[in-house]
């Protein structure tokens, strides 16, 4: 299991459909189904009941979703902090401004 697998699971859970999620993720439905099957095998339980109407989460899928979302949020926070620290070590800062705000300021050189 990796972060990408969690992203894929979360998308299927939220869309309630492997085919819809696969379109959103720009991968084949078969590839996404394989990821979900691999997760189910690793966890030892079914994450979804699949039928023509879509993918309905099982009790295991409901529990896994809570952990997957929290894990993904923590991962994203970690990456953001590490990137920030990396830029600070290199002496890089990011400056952003809105052109409209800056054009409204008057600079007095006297």
Backbone as a ProteinNet text record, in pm:
[ID]
protein_1_A
[PRIMARY]
XXXXXXXXXXXXXXXXXXXXXXXXXXXXXXXXXXXXXXXXXXXXXXXXXXXXXXXXXXXXXXXXXXXXXXXXXXXXXXXXXXXXXXXXXXXXXXXXXXXXXXXXXXXXXX
[TERTIARY]
85.4	0	89.7	48.8	121.4	21.8	75.2	-10.7	-100.5	-46.9	-126.2	-246	-224.4	-334.8	-442.2	-398.7	-495.8	-574.8	-505.3	-574.5	-680.7	-644.4	-735.9	-855.5	-829.1	-938.2	-1032.9	-976.8	-1058.3	-1148.1	-1093.5	-1171.3	-1287.1	-1261	-1368.3	-1473.7	-1428.9	-1521.8	-1611.8	-1552	-1628.1	-1717.4	-1676.1	-1756.2	-1854.6	-1830.8	-1916.1	-1920	-1812.1	-1807.9	-1663	-1623.4	-1488.6	-1476.4	-1578.2	-1568.7	-1562.1	-1642.2	-1638.4	-1504.7	-1460.1	-1332.2	-1217.3	-1222.9	-1114.6	-1107.2	-1221.1	-1222.5	-1160.3	-1193.7	-1137.7	-987.4	-941.7	-799.3	-718.3	-786	-722.1	-646.9	-710.6	-657.4	-771.3	-737	-842.5	-921	-1046.6	-1129.6	-1070.6	-1015.8	-953.9	-832.3	-750.1	-633.6	-674.2	-777.3	-826.5	-887.1	-960.3	-1017	-906.6	-796.3	-683.1	-622	-613.8	-561.2	-651.1	-782	-877.1	-868.4	-860.1	-848.3	-720.6	-611.9	-484.9	-495	-561.2	-582.6	-666.5	-771.9	-859.1	-781.5	-696.8	-616.7	-520.7	-457.7	-363.1	-432.3	-552.6	-627.1	-704.4	-728.8	-802.2	-951.5	-1004.9	-1149.5	-1192.8	-1321	-1376.5	-1398.1	-1360.3	-1380.4	-1510.2	-1553.7	-1676.3	-1756.9	-1887.6	-1977	-2000.2	-1963.3	-1973.2	-2092.9	-2168.2	-2276.1	-2295.8	-2398.4	-2421.6	-2449.3	-2500.8	-2533.9	-2410.6	-2300.7	-2179.3	-2104.9	-2023.7	-1941.5	-1984.1	-2048.1	-2098.1	-1997.8	-1947.7	-1848.9	-1905.9	-1824	-1857.7	-1821.4	-1847.3	-1806.9	-1654.8	-1583.2	-1437.5	-1397.7	-1467.7	-1441.1	-1467.7	-1574.1	-1606.5	-1494.9	-1449	-1341.5	-1211.5	-1180.1	-1056.6	-1056	-1171.1	-1180.7	-1136.2	-1182.8	-1146.1	-994.4	-932	-786.7	-715.1	-768	-705.2	-704.5	-816	-825.2	-727.8	-725.2	-633.6	-488.2	-456.5	-320.4	-279.9	-368.9	-340.3	-320.7	-402.5	-386.6	-251.9	-214.4	-85.3	29.8	17.6	120.2	135.6	24.8	29	91.9	57.5	118.4	268.6	308.9	450.9	524.7	472.8	536.8	546.4	440.1	440.1	546	553.5	652.3	795.2	818.8	952.9	992.8	901.5	930.7	961.4	885	907.6	1046.6	1081.3	1212.6	1324.8	1302.3	1402.7	1429.2	1322.8	1339.4	1411.5	1378.6	1442.3	1591.8	1629.7	1770.8	1845.1	1778.1	1840.5	1833.5	1764.8	1751.3	1649.7	1556.4	1455.1	1328.9	1274.8	1145.8	1051.9	925.1	824.4	749.5	738.1	665.5	554.3	435.2	322.3	252.3	198	120	14.9	-83.9	-188.9	-156.3	-155	-121.4	-212.3	-338.7	-433.2	-397.6	-351.6	-313.8	-187.5	-87.7	39.7	24.2	-61.4	-78.9	-152.5	-224.7	-297.6	-209.9	-90.6	0.6	76.1	98	176.2	312.1	414.9	551.9	603	649.5	703.6	853.8	931.9	1076.3	1143.6	1070	1129.9	1171.8
-117.6	0	123.5	223.2	348.9	465.1	586.6	705.2	712.3	675.8	677.4	582.8	465.7	371.4	434.5	508.4	575.3	679.9	756.3	854.6	787	675	602.4	550	491.3	440.7	554.2	666.5	780.8	828.1	833.4	879.2	783.4	652.1	554	567.3	580	593.5	716.2	828.6	952.4	956.6	891.1	889.1	772.5	673.3	553.7	477.7	493.1	428.3	417.1	297.6	278.8	346.9	337.1	396.8	549.8	610.7	756.6	799.9	729.2	762.3	746.6	641.7	619.5	733.5	786.3	901.3	1023	1046	1159.2	1145.1	1022.2	995.8	974.3	970.4	948.5	815.8	710.5	574.9	484.9	364.1	272.8	220.9	188.3	129.2	-3.5	-79.6	-207.6	-185.8	-86.3	-56.1	-13.3	69.3	114.1	-2.1	-87	-205.2	-295.4	-306.3	-386.2	-328	-194.5	-129.9	-160.6	-148.3	-175	-322.6	-411.6	-555	-584.1	-518.4	-536.7	-486.3	-372.8	-322	-419.7	-471.3	-566.5	-691.7	-737.6	-855.8	-826	-709.7	-671.9	-656.2	-599.4	-576.8	-699.7	-791.9	-913.2	-893	-793	-769.9	-693.7	-701.8	-627.6	-483.1	-392	-249.9	-198.5	-263.7	-222.7	-344	-326.1	-419	-357.2	-431.1	-377.5	-438	-351.1	-397.6	-294.4	-311.7	-220.1	-77.7	-64.1	68.7	144.1	73.3	140.3	59.3	128	66	121	35.2	74.8	27.4	119.5	79.1	-20.9	-117.3	-211.4	-146.2	-213.9	-163	-144.9	-238.6	-229.5	-107.3	-83.8	31.1	162.4	167	287.8	318.8	217.6	236.4	275.6	207.5	235.7	377	426.1	561.7	665.6	651.5	747.3	752.3	635.3	630.4	680	647	688.4	840.3	903	1049.5	1114	1066	1123	1101.1	983.7	953.9	1044.2	1062.2	1148	1292.8	1340.8	1477.3	1495	1399.4	1406.5	1400.7	1317.4	1307.4	1442	1502.5	1631.3	1739.4	1739.7	1835.7	1814.1	1688.4	1656.2	1707.4	1679.6	1722.9	1874.7	1944.7	2091.2	2145.3	2089.2	2136.6	2108.9	1990.8	1956.3	2047.4	2073.9	2164.6	2304.5	2350.2	2481.8	2488	2386.7	2382.9	2373.7	2299.9	2286	2420.2	2495.6	2628.2	2721.8	2713.3	2799.8	2770.7	2643.4	2607	2660.8	2669.4	2717.6	2870	2934.5	3079.5	3126.2	3041.8	3076	3121.3	3232.2	3276.5	3296.5	3283.1	3307	3434	3519.7	3644.8	3650	3677.9	3690.3	3822.7	3878.4	3999.2	4004.3	4083	4105.1	4232.6	4226.5	4343.1	4460.3	4432.8	4539.6	4613.4	4540.7	4603.3	4685.6	4628.6	4698.3	4821	4816.2	4931.4	5044.9	5013.8	5114.9	5189.6	5138.5	5206.1	5314.3	5423.7	5531.3	5531.9	5532.8	5533	5677.1	5721.6	5857.3	5846.1	5894.6	5880	5997.6	6091.6	6208.7	6179.6
0	0	0	-76.4	-79.1	-83.1	-78.9	-76	-199.1	-312.3	-435.9	-424	-364.9	-343.2	-254.8	-152	-64.5	-142.5	-227.3	-311.6	-397.6	-457.6	-544.3	-465.4	-349.3	-265.9	-227.3	-183	-140.3	-254.5	-374.6	-489.6	-519.5	-514	-537.5	-428.3	-303.8	-191.1	-210.5	-245.1	-256.8	-380.4	-487.2	-610.3	-612.4	-527	-520.2	-652.8	-730.2	-860.8	-907.4	-946.5	-1000	-1135.4	-1219	-1352.4	-1345.1	-1260.7	-1246	-1185.9	-1082.6	-1019.4	-1118.1	-1200	-1296.5	-1397.8	-1437.7	-1528.8	-1462.6	-1334.4	-1260.4	-1239.3	-1227.7	-1201.6	-1329.3	-1443	-1572.6	-1579.3	-1525.4	-1538	-1582.6	-1624.5	-1668.6	-1548.9	-1573	-1467.8	-1422.4	-1515.3	-1480.5	-1390.8	-1421.6	-1337.9	-1198.2	-1189	-1059.3	-981.3	-1049.9	-986	-930.4	-1004.3	-956.5	-829.2	-822.5	-701.9	-582.7	-602	-493.5	-451.3	-547.8	-516.6	-438.8	-476.8	-406.4	-261.9	-242.3	-106.9	-25.1	-86	-16.5	23.1	-65.5	-34.8	80	76.2	181.7	316.7	315.6	439.6	485.6	395.5	430.4	444.8	377.5	381.8	257	227.1	113.3	154.4	67.2	94.5	34	-74	-142.8	-184.3	-186.2	-254.4	-391.5	-495.9	-631.3	-704.1	-769.2	-855	-965.4	-1044.7	-1157.3	-1109.8	-989.7	-937.3	-889.2	-863.7	-817.7	-714.7	-638.4	-535	-399.6	-321.2	-189.9	-85.2	-0.1	100.1	200	236.2	342.5	476.1	585.8	717.3	721	661.8	653	569.3	459.7	373.9	445.2	524.6	601.9	700.7	773	871.6	802	691.9	620.2	565.3	520.2	466.1	569.2	692.5	797.9	815	819.6	835.3	710.4	594.3	468.4	455.7	488.2	479.9	577.7	701.7	800.5	761.5	712.1	668.8	553.8	457.8	342.8	385.6	478.4	528.8	598.5	681.5	750.1	650.9	549.7	446.3	374.9	337.2	268.2	356.4	485.3	578.7	588.4	595.7	604.1	481.4	363.5	239.4	234.8	272.2	272.3	367.4	487.2	585	537.3	484	436.2	320.8	229	117.5	168.9	267.2	326.7	391	468.6	533.4	431.2	326.5	221.4	153.9	125.2	63.9	159.7	290.3	389.5	397.8	391.5	395.4	274.5	162.5	39.9	28.9	122.9	119	16.6	-18.7	-118	-46.2	-90.1	-38	-155.6	-130.5	-232.8	-198.4	-296.6	-277.7	-380.9	-336.4	-426.9	-401.4	-505.9	-490.2	-599.2	-573.5	-671.6	-747.5	-877.3	-958.6	-924.3	-903.3	-872.8	-745.1	-644	-517.3	-534.7	-601.6	-619.1	-708.4	-808.3	-896.4	-825.1	-720.9	-645.3	-546.9	-516.5	-425.8	-499.5	-432.7	-492.2	-426.2	-506.6	-455.6	-459.8	-348.1	-338.3	-320.4	-416.9	-410.3	-340.4	-286	-220.8	-81.7
[MASK]
++++++++++++++++++++++++++++++++++++++++++++++++++++++++++++++++++++++++++++++++++++++++++++++++++++++++++++++

